[in-house]
Amino acid sequence: MSDRKTVLITGASRGIGAETARIFAEKGYAVGINYRNSKERAESLAAELRGLGVPVKLYPADVSCRDQVDRMVEDFLGDFGRMDVLVCNAGIARQELFTDVTESDWREMLGVNLDGVFHCCQAALPDMIRRKAGKIITLSSMWGQVGASCEVAYSAAKAGVIGLTKALAKEVGPSGVTVNCVAPGVIETEMNGLLSQETKDALAEETPLERMGTPRDVAEAIWFLASEAGSFFTGQVLAPNGGFII
């Protein structure tokens, strides 16, 4: 087994996930890039990271599907020997009135955003517990902390991620595994790309730091929790939101 540390990042082909992959590669980690549909972007990112001299592997999988997650984790462990860090970043968002949310909409939102975290954590933990070492970072949202109008399903799923994180941290702490959450504010990503410029300007104005966040802002918070500097943090929610909610 190599001494090089390893990380698996779900939803890593773009946005926050891609920027997180870049930081870990810059720090010398072997990187596993999970994606669902964005194969070309994932391949482009992998080529970029290999240019930094680190091993990179691609893992196509829908995190809402347990069989695919189990296969992904099995392949990752086969490729790299161990998983030092798991970043549960894959997510989807949708804005709609609660009365318009279909059961299918609801199931998809929770399937990716909450079930996906459950699947990935449960698949990765046996290796971490066996080694008595490992770090899990989940991704929630400030709307998981306070709720958002017209985003009830999203807010419910992201609140569930926070609850899962806190409870799991208590359960696996004695096994040497930390579990923390990052809950971003309004970030300039494709997920927010459907917002009008007027809406973006209003959100920036409402943020005390008077700007939207960047994927790098969030990726740095993820890296902190995964680094030695974050070794005494577990069960915590780190919120890079520019002061939008306090």
N, C-alpha and C positions, 0 to 999 in steps of 0.2 A: 504494500500500500504506500502511495506517495505521501510525503509530508505536506504537500500542497493542500490547503483547505478547499472545501467545495461548497457550492450553493446551488440550489434549484429555485428558480423564480418562475411562478406561473403568470401567464398573461404578459410575457416579457418581450413581445415583438414590437411594442411601441409605447409611447407615453412614459408613465412612471416606471413601468416594468423594464423598459429598454434602458432608461437612465440608471436604474438600480443595477442592471447587468453591467453597465459601463463602470460604475464605481467599484463593484466587486472585482471586475477584471483589472482595473487600475491597481487594486490592492493585491493582485496576484492570485486570486481565487480561480479554480476551475469552475466554469459556469455552465449550468444546464438551463437552456432556454425553452420554456414551454409556450406553445401557441395553439390556437384552435383553427383559425382560418387563414391567418396572415403569413403564409409560408414564405413568400418572397421577401417580406420585411424581416422575418426571422433569419433567413439565410444571409441577408445583407448585414444584419447586426452581428451574426456569428463571424462573418468574414472580417468585419471591423475589429471585433474583440480578439480574434486570432492574431491580428496584426500587432497586438500588445504582447504576444508571446505566451498566451495562456490557453489551456485546453478548453474547447467549447463543444457541447453536444446539443442537438435539437431534439425536442420531445413533443411531437404533436399529440394532443389529448384534450378532450372536453372534460373539465374538472367536475362537471355535474354528473358525470358517468363514472361510477365506482370502478368498473372493470378497466376503463382506460387509465384511471389514476393509479391503480395497483400495478398495471403494466409499466407505466411511466416510472414509478418509483423503483420497481424491480430492475428496469433497464438502467436507470441512473446509478443504482448501487452496483450493478454489474460493470458499468463503465468506469466508475470512480472509486469504488470500494467502500465509501461511506458518505453520509450527508451531514455536513457540519451546520449548515444553515438552510432553512426552508422559508421562502418568502411567498406568502399566499396573497398574490396581487390580482389575479384574474377577477374581472368584474364586468357587469353591464349596468346601464342606467336607462331609465325611461321616465318621462314626465307625462302624467295623465291624471285626470280627475279620479278620485277613489271609486266613484260610482261607475266609471268606465273600465276599471281593471277587470279583465276576464280571469277565470281560474287558470287558464293557460299562461297569461301574463304573470300571474302571481307565482305559479310553479316554476316558471323559467327564472324569474328574478331570485327566488330563494334557492333554486337549484344551483345556479352559478355562484351567487354571492355568499351563500351560507353553507349549503350542502358541499360546495366545492372545498371550502375550508375544512369542514369535517372530514371529507374524504382524504384530503392531502395530509392533514395532521395524523389521522389514524394510520395511514399507510406508512408515513415516515417515522413515527414514534418507536416502533420496535427496535430499529437500528440505533436510534439515539439512546433509548433506555438501556439497551444492552451495553453500550459504550459509556453510559453515565455522562453523556456530553451532547450538547446540541442546542441550537437556538432557532426558535420559530417566531417569525414576525408576520402578523396578519394585517390586512388593510381594511379599515372601516371608512368612516367619513364623519365630518362634523354633523351631518344629518342623522347619523346613527347615534349621536350624542343628544341632539335636541329635536330631531324631526323636521321634515320639510313639507309644506303644502304641495299637493300634486305629485309627491314622491313617497306615498305611504308605503308601497311595497319595498322600494329601495331603502327607505329609512328603517323599516322593520328588519330587513335582512342585515343591514349594517349594524343595527343595535344588537342583533343576535351574535354577530361576530365579536362584539365587545364582551358580551356575556360569556361566550365560549372561551375567549382569551383569558378572562379573569379566573374562571373555574378551572380551566386546564392548567393554568400556571400553578395553582395550589396543588393539583393532583400530581404533576410530574416534577415539581421543584425538588422533592427529595431524591429524584433520580438524576439530578444534575442538569436538567433541561429547563431553559427559560422560555417563556411565552409572553410576548408583548405585542401591542397593537399600535399602528400609526393611523391617525384619523385626519386626513387632509381637509383643508378648506377648499376654496374655489381655486382650482388649478388650471392653467392654460394647457389643456390637452384636447385631443380629438373628441373625447367623451363630452366635452363642453363646447365642441365646435358648432353645434346647432344653435347655440345662443347668439342672439343678435349682438352687434357691437354696442348698441345702446344698453342692453342688459349687462354685458360685460363691464361697461363703464360704470354702471350703477353699482354692480357688485364690488368693483374696485374701490369706489367712493365709500361704500359701506364698511370696507375693511380698514381698521385703524392705520395699517401701514400703507394704505392707499394704492395697492396694486394687487393683481392676481398672483398667486404663487406659480412657480415653475416646477416641472418634473424633478429638477435637480434639488429643489428645496425639500421635496418629499424623500427623494432617494438618499439625501444626506441624513435624514432622520432615521431611515431604515438602517443605513450603514452604522450609525451610532449604536443602535440597539444590538447589532450583530457583532460589534467590535468589543475589544477588551474594556473600553471605557464604559460600555453598557452592561458589564457582567453582573452587577448587583441590582439590575432592574428585572423584575418579572411581574406579570399581571398588570402592567401599566399601559396607559393610553397616552401616547405622545401626539400632540395636535399641532402640526404646522399649518396654521390657518390665518396668520397675520393679525390675530386678535379679533377675527370675525365673531367668534363666540369665546367667552372667557368664563 
